[in-house]
Amino acid sequence: MSFFKRIFSSEKKETLDKGLEKTKTSFFSKLTKAIAGKSKVDDEVLDNLEEILVSSDVGVNTTLKIIKRIEERVSNDKYLGTEELNQILREEISGLLSETNSGEDSEFKIPANKKPYVIMVVGVNGVGKTTTIGKLAYQLKKSGYSVVLGAADTFRAAAIDQLQIWADRVGVPIVKQQMGSDPASVAFDTLQSAVAQNADVVIIDTAGRLHNKVGLMNELTKVKKVMQKVIEDAPHDVLLVLDGSTGQNAFEQATQFTAATEVSCLAVTKLDGTAKGGVVIGISDQFQIPVKYIGVGEGIEDLQVFNKYEFVDSFFK
């Protein structure tokens, strides 16, 4: 049994393989055309590879980094056949992901010394933020944790209603107020409720708008400060949710949110519906922020803990 199968259930691995199918098919069909008739990795092959990586939404900076590493290997080895390119790419992408994503775990875990563990979730509307919160709550509850949700996206009534639906579906308590209420007040009430219930995890939803970066920054800062009146070091994680299918737009959103608040980890959603899965590699490398979760399907089980070994194995399978 392979190393990958030991740390990842066959069912989850199958879902991940399927979720990355469009990205993989698109990438390798382009790669096959690029090296057709070539026996060794030369400048033309590298130029074509650069174009393929950029068009796969790996990002320009990360692409240049990968190409430079391959050029160094070509220079050192003097001769590299195109049949070796697949393995070289696998190694270099694994190396890049290793620089940011050190975890090898595939389980939903929360540090035992932080209770309740507070996760503040940020991201624009439409990226799958509320769905990710619901699926994360489900996975954590399934792992034996007690979870409380906080509906601090009070800008839209639909956001509160959506989170309520997920809370009911998963069977976890939710703290909410009326639309237009102060988001910091909702966060404060949520943490107080979680402490009173001796809950393990708190997940706070926040407003998903970027029309005013200064306003967003002030709001998120206020929410954090108010939470710290209840739990001194809250939030323990600021999770930015990005839609993988938007490709380069996801980079822009990451730029905006990392400027507005201290993002500590990422969730990349909707990878199953796109050929832009390379965005995971680029964003992880460019922002030096670990990818913690990936969405590879619409089912409640299809939010997975990101494991760099699993991801690369599925991508190059």
Buried (B, 14 or more C-beta within 10 A) or exposed (E): EEEBEEBBEEEBBEBBBBBBBBBBEBBBEBBEEBBEEBEBBEEEBBEBBBEBBBBBBBBBEBBBBBBEBBEEBBEEEEEBEBEBBEEBBBBBBBBBBEEBBEEEEBEBEBEEEBBBBBBBBBBBBEBBBBBBBBBBBBBBBEBEBBBBBBBBBBBBEEBBEBBBEBBEEBEBBBBBBEBEBBBBBBBBBBBBBBBEEEBBBBBBBBBBBBEEEEEBBEBBBBBBEBBBEBBEEBBBBBBBBBBBBBBBBBBEBBEBBBEBBEBBBBBBBBBBBBBBBBBBBBBBBBBEBBBBBBBBBEEBBBBBBBBBBBBBBBBBE
